[in-house]
Amino acid sequence: MVYAHAFDGFIWAVEVATLTLGGVVLLLAIFVVALRLRFDAVARRRTKLIEQWTAIFRGERDDLPALRGEDRYTVLLLYDRIRGDLDSSRSLIAREHADEIARRAKIDGFAAGLLTSRDDADLIAALSVLGKLGDLRAVGPAARYGNAGGTELSRTAAEASLRLSPDSVGRVIALVRDREDWVSSRVESMLRLASQPVLDDAMSEAIASSPARGRIRLLDFLRCCSAPAARSIARGLVSDETDPEVVAAAIRALSGVAEPSDDARIRPFLLSPDPFVRLAALRIMRRVASPQDAPVLGSLAMDNDSWVRRRAAEALVALDERMRSSGTEETVSEADPFARDAIVEARATMLPVPIS
């Protein structure tokens, strides 16, 4: 009898536990469904908010609805993205309209408040927006974080400095030289914000006063300068520099703005003992080589360095195309099978392949 009562108590306890567990699972299911519905509602509202303010910033709507506090950060980031896209546009009216809308919506005041944040993401957004708005409240923080911030924060601060202070170009170029962690494409876009004459002068001064490593870094961005300035700076380094790595970088920079008269300046470097200098010289000779260069190019097609052989072969094929001849392969192939292979590969990669 005692055992029967005990078994009944056990069964009752199991039933209670099962009901309790079922209730907990039901409550959890209800909570998950409610949470999902909440998230869906928030996502729909955010999508609608972005569509609404995108149309407003682009001038497709004339109304300016009141901006709720929790929506300010979303709209701030949206303005930053749209305004960044408009930087590459020639429409000054579109940029000024977006800026005016941001000021009317008090985005500038909200961004200024973020300058006291310790979060890098907030600081990046604030400096980017205030720089685009030309708000001088960002001048001090931009100078401070440009020198001491992390990778993206420091680059954004430098960009804000360029937008806010035209006389900061020299300081920003010095940062570009020293901050090798900055992404080159972003740096190039940033430098193009500067006034061309100011950038030309500042780049010339920075390259002249920098050590070899800094010169090599800055020469990568010489294409941001005007063609005459870039040509003058590169020619000066090609003529006067003694460090072969700087010379190679200068020749590469010159290749984008070279003139036919530069062939005489570059031709001696085809015989440089350093393969990377020979490679740099071949970049220009591919465009400006004349028939008198064929013997030197032919010898380089038999060079010990495989990349020199390949670039020399490309220069020979390009010379054949310009001269409308086809004797290069026969002239070189008998001397060295590697040169022959380089010529064949150059012809295959440089000429269109007919489709049968």
Summary of the structure (lengths in Angstrom):
residues: 356
radius of gyration: 32.3
end to end distance: 97.4
largest distance: 118.2
contacts: 1080
relative contact order: 0.04
helix: 79%
strand: 0%
